[in-house]
Amino acid sequence: QAKRNLTMGFDTGHQIPVQAGLEIESGGSSLDAVEKGINVTENDKENTSVGIGGLPNSEGIVQLDACIMHGPGHKAGSVMGIEKIRNPISVARKVMEHTPHVQLVGKGAQEFAISQGFKEEDLLTEKSKLKWLEWKKNNQKKKPEGTIDNHDTIALLILDENGDLTGGCSTSGLAFKLPGRVGDSPIIGGGLYVDNEIGAAGATGIGENVLRHCCSFMIVEFM
Protein backbone atom coordinates (compact mmCIF):
# COMPACT_ATOMS: atom_id res chain seq x y z
CA GLN A 1 0.00 0.00 0.00
CA ALA A 2 1.57 3.18 -1.24
CA LYS A 3 0.85 5.24 1.87
CA ARG A 4 3.21 3.20 4.05
CA ASN A 5 6.93 2.57 4.01
CA LEU A 6 7.83 4.57 0.89
CA THR A 7 11.32 5.61 -0.07
CA MET A 8 11.41 8.57 -2.44
CA GLY A 9 13.96 10.46 -4.49
CA PHE A 10 13.30 13.94 -5.84
CA ASP A 11 14.90 17.11 -7.12
CA THR A 12 16.12 19.66 -4.60
CA GLY A 13 13.35 22.08 -3.69
CA HIS A 14 10.41 19.89 -4.71
CA GLN A 15 9.22 18.91 -1.22
CA ILE A 16 5.48 19.29 -1.83
CA PRO A 17 5.18 16.54 -4.48
CA VAL A 18 6.81 14.10 -2.07
CA GLN A 19 4.29 14.99 0.61
CA ALA A 20 1.47 14.58 -1.89
CA GLY A 21 2.81 11.15 -2.77
CA LEU A 22 2.87 10.17 0.88
CA GLU A 23 -0.72 11.26 1.28
CA ILE A 24 -2.07 8.80 -1.29
CA GLU A 25 -4.83 6.88 0.42
CA SER A 26 -4.05 3.48 1.88
CA GLY A 27 -4.45 0.95 -0.89
CA GLY A 28 -3.19 3.31 -3.57
CA SER A 29 -0.32 2.26 -5.78
CA SER A 30 3.18 3.64 -6.21
CA LEU A 31 2.01 4.66 -9.70
CA ASP A 32 -0.70 6.80 -8.10
CA ALA A 33 1.86 8.36 -5.76
CA VAL A 34 4.26 9.25 -8.59
CA GLU A 35 1.52 10.67 -10.81
CA LYS A 36 -0.24 12.70 -8.11
CA GLY A 37 3.03 13.91 -6.64
CA ILE A 38 4.24 15.26 -9.97
CA ASN A 39 0.78 16.72 -10.67
CA VAL A 40 1.35 19.10 -7.75
CA THR A 41 4.25 20.77 -9.54
CA GLU A 42 2.58 20.58 -12.97
CA ASN A 43 -0.37 22.49 -11.50
CA ASP A 44 1.76 25.19 -9.87
CA LYS A 45 1.51 28.33 -12.02
CA GLU A 46 4.46 29.89 -10.20
CA ASN A 47 6.80 27.11 -11.35
CA THR A 48 8.21 28.09 -14.75
CA SER A 49 9.82 24.77 -15.64
CA VAL A 50 7.01 22.21 -15.34
CA GLY A 51 3.38 22.08 -16.50
CA ILE A 52 1.18 25.16 -16.64
CA GLY A 53 3.35 28.25 -16.39
CA GLY A 54 6.31 26.52 -18.00
CA LEU A 55 8.50 28.78 -20.10
CA PRO A 56 7.63 28.54 -23.79
CA ASN A 57 9.70 27.76 -26.86
CA SER A 58 11.15 30.47 -29.10
CA GLU A 59 7.73 30.99 -30.73
CA GLY A 60 5.96 31.54 -27.41
CA ILE A 61 4.31 28.10 -27.30
CA VAL A 62 4.51 25.90 -24.21
CA GLN A 63 5.47 22.34 -25.19
CA LEU A 64 5.65 19.76 -22.39
CA ASP A 65 7.48 16.44 -22.01
CA ALA A 66 7.00 13.63 -19.49
CA CYS A 67 7.48 9.92 -18.95
CA ILE A 68 6.55 7.34 -16.36
CA MET A 69 8.01 3.90 -15.76
CA HIS A 70 6.73 1.06 -13.56
CA GLY A 71 9.13 -1.65 -12.45
CA PRO A 72 6.75 -4.63 -12.51
CA GLY A 73 6.52 -5.67 -16.15
CA HIS A 74 9.05 -3.02 -17.19
CA LYS A 75 6.16 -0.82 -18.34
CA ALA A 76 6.66 2.72 -19.63
CA GLY A 77 4.78 5.60 -21.22
CA SER A 78 5.92 8.93 -22.59
CA VAL A 79 4.65 12.10 -24.29
CA MET A 80 6.81 14.68 -26.05
CA GLY A 81 6.09 18.19 -27.29
CA ILE A 82 2.50 18.03 -26.10
CA GLU A 83 0.61 21.36 -26.10
CA LYS A 84 -2.40 22.71 -24.17
CA ILE A 85 -2.46 19.80 -21.67
CA ARG A 86 -1.18 20.76 -18.21
CA ASN A 87 -0.53 17.24 -16.81
CA PRO A 88 1.71 15.36 -19.26
CA ILE A 89 2.71 12.82 -16.59
CA SER A 90 -0.93 11.70 -16.42
CA VAL A 91 -1.11 11.42 -20.20
CA ALA A 92 2.12 9.39 -20.18
CA ARG A 93 0.50 6.98 -17.73
CA LYS A 94 -2.49 6.62 -20.07
CA VAL A 95 -0.11 5.85 -22.94
CA MET A 96 1.48 3.13 -20.81
CA GLU A 97 -1.78 1.60 -19.62
CA HIS A 98 -4.11 2.03 -22.60
CA THR A 99 -1.99 1.73 -25.74
CA PRO A 100 0.53 -0.78 -27.11
CA HIS A 101 3.02 2.09 -27.46
CA VAL A 102 5.64 3.73 -25.25
CA GLN A 103 5.90 7.19 -26.83
CA LEU A 104 3.47 9.65 -28.41
CA VAL A 105 4.57 13.03 -29.73
CA GLY A 106 3.11 16.43 -30.64
CA LYS A 107 -0.37 16.62 -32.11
CA GLY A 108 -0.85 12.86 -31.82
CA ALA A 109 -0.14 13.01 -28.09
CA GLN A 110 -2.50 15.96 -27.70
CA GLU A 111 -5.33 14.24 -29.57
CA PHE A 112 -4.82 11.07 -27.53
CA ALA A 113 -5.02 13.11 -24.32
CA ILE A 114 -8.30 14.68 -25.43
CA SER A 115 -9.68 11.22 -26.25
CA GLN A 116 -8.86 10.21 -22.68
CA GLY A 117 -10.81 13.10 -21.20
CA PHE A 118 -8.08 15.70 -20.69
CA LYS A 119 -9.09 19.32 -21.26
CA GLU A 120 -7.22 21.79 -23.46
CA GLU A 121 -6.19 25.11 -21.92
CA ASP A 122 -3.76 27.96 -22.43
CA LEU A 123 -0.58 27.03 -20.56
CA LEU A 124 1.24 30.33 -21.10
CA THR A 125 0.82 32.38 -17.93
CA GLU A 126 1.39 36.12 -17.85
CA LYS A 127 4.56 35.58 -15.82
CA SER A 128 6.08 33.26 -18.42
CA LYS A 129 4.84 35.38 -21.31
CA LEU A 130 6.69 38.42 -19.92
CA LYS A 131 9.88 36.36 -19.58
CA TRP A 132 9.52 35.21 -23.20
CA LEU A 133 8.92 38.75 -24.47
CA GLU A 134 12.00 39.94 -22.58
CA TRP A 135 14.07 37.14 -24.09
CA LYS A 136 12.68 37.84 -27.55
CA LYS A 137 13.63 41.50 -27.27
CA ASN A 138 17.15 41.02 -25.89
CA ASN A 139 18.38 37.56 -26.84
CA GLN A 140 16.60 36.39 -29.98
CA LYS A 141 19.80 35.90 -31.95
CA LYS A 142 21.49 33.91 -29.21
CA LYS A 143 21.22 30.17 -28.76
CA PRO A 144 19.01 29.12 -25.81
CA GLU A 145 21.81 28.05 -23.49
CA GLY A 146 20.87 26.32 -20.25
CA THR A 147 21.16 28.24 -16.99
CA ILE A 148 19.62 27.84 -13.56
CA ASP A 149 16.95 30.33 -14.66
CA ASN A 150 15.68 28.67 -17.83
CA HIS A 151 15.48 24.94 -17.25
CA ASP A 152 14.59 22.42 -14.58
CA THR A 153 12.80 19.12 -14.20
CA ILE A 154 10.92 17.21 -11.56
CA ALA A 155 11.84 13.55 -11.16
CA LEU A 156 10.10 11.42 -8.54
CA LEU A 157 11.14 7.86 -7.66
CA ILE A 158 9.28 5.55 -5.28
CA LEU A 159 10.19 2.21 -3.71
CA ASP A 160 7.12 0.69 -2.07
CA GLU A 161 6.80 -1.85 0.71
CA ASN A 162 6.57 -4.68 -1.83
CA GLY A 163 9.97 -3.79 -3.23
CA ASP A 164 8.51 -2.42 -6.46
CA LEU A 165 9.87 0.74 -8.09
CA THR A 166 8.05 3.47 -9.99
CA GLY A 167 9.49 6.65 -11.46
CA GLY A 168 8.22 9.73 -13.26
CA CYS A 169 9.70 12.80 -14.89
CA SER A 170 8.03 15.99 -16.18
CA THR A 171 9.25 19.27 -17.67
CA SER A 172 8.55 22.14 -20.03
CA GLY A 173 12.12 21.71 -21.25
CA LEU A 174 14.74 24.28 -22.09
CA ALA A 175 13.22 27.75 -22.16
CA PHE A 176 12.94 29.41 -25.59
CA LYS A 177 14.04 26.19 -27.31
CA LEU A 178 13.54 25.59 -31.00
CA PRO A 179 9.97 24.36 -31.64
CA GLY A 180 9.91 20.58 -31.50
CA ARG A 181 13.05 20.27 -29.37
CA VAL A 182 12.89 17.28 -27.02
CA GLY A 183 15.27 16.86 -24.13
CA ASP A 184 16.04 13.84 -21.98
CA SER A 185 13.03 13.99 -19.65
CA PRO A 186 10.56 11.91 -21.71
CA ILE A 187 13.20 9.49 -23.01
CA ILE A 188 13.35 6.09 -21.32
CA GLY A 189 16.99 5.54 -20.40
CA GLY A 190 17.79 9.23 -20.76
CA GLY A 191 15.86 11.22 -18.19
CA LEU A 192 14.41 8.21 -16.37
CA TYR A 193 15.06 4.51 -15.99
CA VAL A 194 13.64 1.86 -13.67
CA ASP A 195 14.77 -1.74 -13.27
CA ASN A 196 12.73 -3.45 -10.58
CA GLU A 197 15.54 -5.85 -9.67
CA ILE A 198 18.25 -3.20 -9.41
CA GLY A 199 17.18 0.41 -8.89
CA ALA A 200 15.96 3.61 -10.48
CA ALA A 201 17.41 6.95 -11.57
CA GLY A 202 15.98 10.28 -12.72
CA ALA A 203 17.89 13.18 -14.24
CA THR A 204 17.84 16.95 -14.23
CA GLY A 205 20.15 19.33 -16.04
CA ILE A 206 20.84 20.09 -19.69
CA GLY A 207 18.94 17.40 -21.56
CA GLU A 208 21.31 17.25 -24.50
CA ASN A 209 24.16 16.24 -22.20
CA VAL A 210 22.07 13.57 -20.49
CA LEU A 211 20.90 12.18 -23.83
CA ARG A 212 24.42 11.85 -25.22
CA HIS A 213 25.32 9.37 -22.51
CA CYS A 214 21.99 7.62 -21.74
CA CYS A 215 22.67 8.73 -18.19
CA SER A 216 19.75 7.24 -16.23
CA PHE A 217 20.16 3.86 -17.88
CA MET A 218 23.91 3.96 -17.29
CA ILE A 219 23.46 4.82 -13.60
CA VAL A 220 21.11 1.89 -13.05
CA GLU A 221 23.44 -0.45 -14.93
CA PHE A 222 26.35 0.69 -12.73
CA MET A 223 24.22 -0.20 -9.70
C-alpha positions as CSV (number, residue, x, y, z in Angstrom):
1,Q,0.0,0.0,0.0
2,A,1.6,3.2,-1.2
3,K,0.9,5.2,1.9
4,R,3.2,3.2,4.1
5,N,6.9,2.6,4.0
6,L,7.8,4.6,0.9
7,T,11.3,5.6,-0.1
8,M,11.4,8.6,-2.4
9,G,14.0,10.5,-4.5
10,F,13.3,13.9,-5.8
11,D,14.9,17.1,-7.1
12,T,16.1,19.7,-4.6
13,G,13.4,22.1,-3.7
14,H,10.4,19.9,-4.7
15,Q,9.2,18.9,-1.2
16,I,5.5,19.3,-1.8
17,P,5.2,16.5,-4.5
18,V,6.8,14.1,-2.1
19,Q,4.3,15.0,0.6
20,A,1.5,14.6,-1.9
21,G,2.8,11.2,-2.8
22,L,2.9,10.2,0.9
23,E,-0.7,11.3,1.3
24,I,-2.1,8.8,-1.3
25,E,-4.8,6.9,0.4
26,S,-4.1,3.5,1.9
27,G,-4.5,0.9,-0.9
28,G,-3.2,3.3,-3.6
29,S,-0.3,2.3,-5.8
30,S,3.2,3.6,-6.2
31,L,2.0,4.7,-9.7
32,D,-0.7,6.8,-8.1
33,A,1.9,8.4,-5.8
34,V,4.3,9.2,-8.6
35,E,1.5,10.7,-10.8
36,K,-0.2,12.7,-8.1
37,G,3.0,13.9,-6.6
38,I,4.2,15.3,-10.0
39,N,0.8,16.7,-10.7
40,V,1.4,19.1,-7.8
41,T,4.2,20.8,-9.5
42,E,2.6,20.6,-13.0
43,N,-0.4,22.5,-11.5
44,D,1.8,25.2,-9.9
45,K,1.5,28.3,-12.0
46,E,4.5,29.9,-10.2
47,N,6.8,27.1,-11.4
48,T,8.2,28.1,-14.8
49,S,9.8,24.8,-15.6
50,V,7.0,22.2,-15.3
51,G,3.4,22.1,-16.5
52,I,1.2,25.2,-16.6
53,G,3.3,28.3,-16.4
54,G,6.3,26.5,-18.0
55,L,8.5,28.8,-20.1
56,P,7.6,28.5,-23.8
57,N,9.7,27.8,-26.9
58,S,11.1,30.5,-29.1
59,E,7.7,31.0,-30.7
60,G,6.0,31.5,-27.4
61,I,4.3,28.1,-27.3
62,V,4.5,25.9,-24.2
63,Q,5.5,22.3,-25.2
64,L,5.7,19.8,-22.4
65,D,7.5,16.4,-22.0
66,A,7.0,13.6,-19.5
67,C,7.5,9.9,-18.9
68,I,6.5,7.3,-16.4
69,M,8.0,3.9,-15.8
70,H,6.7,1.1,-13.6
71,G,9.1,-1.7,-12.4
72,P,6.8,-4.6,-12.5
73,G,6.5,-5.7,-16.1
74,H,9.0,-3.0,-17.2
75,K,6.2,-0.8,-18.3
76,A,6.7,2.7,-19.6
77,G,4.8,5.6,-21.2
78,S,5.9,8.9,-22.6
79,V,4.7,12.1,-24.3
80,M,6.8,14.7,-26.0
81,G,6.1,18.2,-27.3
82,I,2.5,18.0,-26.1
83,E,0.6,21.4,-26.1
84,K,-2.4,22.7,-24.2
85,I,-2.5,19.8,-21.7
86,R,-1.2,20.8,-18.2
87,N,-0.5,17.2,-16.8
88,P,1.7,15.4,-19.3
89,I,2.7,12.8,-16.6
90,S,-0.9,11.7,-16.4
91,V,-1.1,11.4,-20.2
92,A,2.1,9.4,-20.2
93,R,0.5,7.0,-17.7
94,K,-2.5,6.6,-20.1
95,V,-0.1,5.8,-22.9
96,M,1.5,3.1,-20.8
97,E,-1.8,1.6,-19.6
98,H,-4.1,2.0,-22.6
99,T,-2.0,1.7,-25.7
100,P,0.5,-0.8,-27.1
101,H,3.0,2.1,-27.5
102,V,5.6,3.7,-25.2
103,Q,5.9,7.2,-26.8
104,L,3.5,9.7,-28.4
105,V,4.6,13.0,-29.7
106,G,3.1,16.4,-30.6
107,K,-0.4,16.6,-32.1
108,G,-0.9,12.9,-31.8
109,A,-0.1,13.0,-28.1
110,Q,-2.5,16.0,-27.7
111,E,-5.3,14.2,-29.6
112,F,-4.8,11.1,-27.5
113,A,-5.0,13.1,-24.3
114,I,-8.3,14.7,-25.4
115,S,-9.7,11.2,-26.2
116,Q,-8.9,10.2,-22.7
117,G,-10.8,13.1,-21.2
118,F,-8.1,15.7,-20.7
119,K,-9.1,19.3,-21.3
120,E,-7.2,21.8,-23.5
121,E,-6.2,25.1,-21.9
122,D,-3.8,28.0,-22.4
123,L,-0.6,27.0,-20.6
124,L,1.2,30.3,-21.1
125,T,0.8,32.4,-17.9
126,E,1.4,36.1,-17.8
127,K,4.6,35.6,-15.8
128,S,6.1,33.3,-18.4
129,K,4.8,35.4,-21.3
130,L,6.7,38.4,-19.9
131,K,9.9,36.4,-19.6
132,W,9.5,35.2,-23.2
133,L,8.9,38.8,-24.5
134,E,12.0,39.9,-22.6
135,W,14.1,37.1,-24.1
136,K,12.7,37.8,-27.6
137,K,13.6,41.5,-27.3
138,N,17.1,41.0,-25.9
139,N,18.4,37.6,-26.8
140,Q,16.6,36.4,-30.0
141,K,19.8,35.9,-32.0
142,K,21.5,33.9,-29.2
143,K,21.2,30.2,-28.8
144,P,19.0,29.1,-25.8
145,E,21.8,28.0,-23.5
146,G,20.9,26.3,-20.2
147,T,21.2,28.2,-17.0
148,I,19.6,27.8,-13.6
149,D,17.0,30.3,-14.7
150,N,15.7,28.7,-17.8
151,H,15.5,24.9,-17.2
152,D,14.6,22.4,-14.6
153,T,12.8,19.1,-14.2
154,I,10.9,17.2,-11.6
155,A,11.8,13.6,-11.2
156,L,10.1,11.4,-8.5
157,L,11.1,7.9,-7.7
158,I,9.3,5.6,-5.3
159,L,10.2,2.2,-3.7
160,D,7.1,0.7,-2.1
161,E,6.8,-1.8,0.7
162,N,6.6,-4.7,-1.8
163,G,10.0,-3.8,-3.2
164,D,8.5,-2.4,-6.5
165,L,9.9,0.7,-8.1
166,T,8.1,3.5,-10.0
167,G,9.5,6.7,-11.5
168,G,8.2,9.7,-13.3
169,C,9.7,12.8,-14.9
170,S,8.0,16.0,-16.2
171,T,9.2,19.3,-17.7
172,S,8.6,22.1,-20.0
173,G,12.1,21.7,-21.2
174,L,14.7,24.3,-22.1
175,A,13.2,27.7,-22.2
176,F,12.9,29.4,-25.6
177,K,14.0,26.2,-27.3
178,L,13.5,25.6,-31.0
179,P,10.0,24.4,-31.6
180,G,9.9,20.6,-31.5
181,R,13.0,20.3,-29.4
182,V,12.9,17.3,-27.0
183,G,15.3,16.9,-24.1
184,D,16.0,13.8,-22.0
185,S,13.0,14.0,-19.6
186,P,10.6,11.9,-21.7
187,I,13.2,9.5,-23.0
188,I,13.3,6.1,-21.3
189,G,17.0,5.5,-20.4
190,G,17.8,9.2,-20.8
191,G,15.9,11.2,-18.2
192,L,14.4,8.2,-16.4
193,Y,15.1,4.5,-16.0
194,V,13.6,1.9,-13.7
195,D,14.8,-1.7,-13.3
196,N,12.7,-3.4,-10.6
197,E,15.5,-5.9,-9.7
198,I,18.2,-3.2,-9.4
199,G,17.2,0.4,-8.9
200,A,16.0,3.6,-10.5
201,A,17.4,6.9,-11.6
202,G,16.0,10.3,-12.7
203,A,17.9,13.2,-14.2
204,T,17.8,16.9,-14.2
205,G,20.1,19.3,-16.0
206,I,20.8,20.1,-19.7
207,G,18.9,17.4,-21.6
208,E,21.3,17.2,-24.5
209,N,24.2,16.2,-22.2
210,V,22.1,13.6,-20.5
211,L,20.9,12.2,-23.8
212,R,24.4,11.9,-25.2
213,H,25.3,9.4,-22.5
214,C,22.0,7.6,-21.7
215,C,22.7,8.7,-18.2
216,S,19.8,7.2,-16.2
217,F,20.2,3.9,-17.9
218,M,23.9,4.0,-17.3
219,I,23.5,4.8,-13.6
220,V,21.1,1.9,-13.0
221,E,23.4,-0.4,-14.9
222,F,26.3,0.7,-12.7
223,M,24.2,-0.2,-9.7
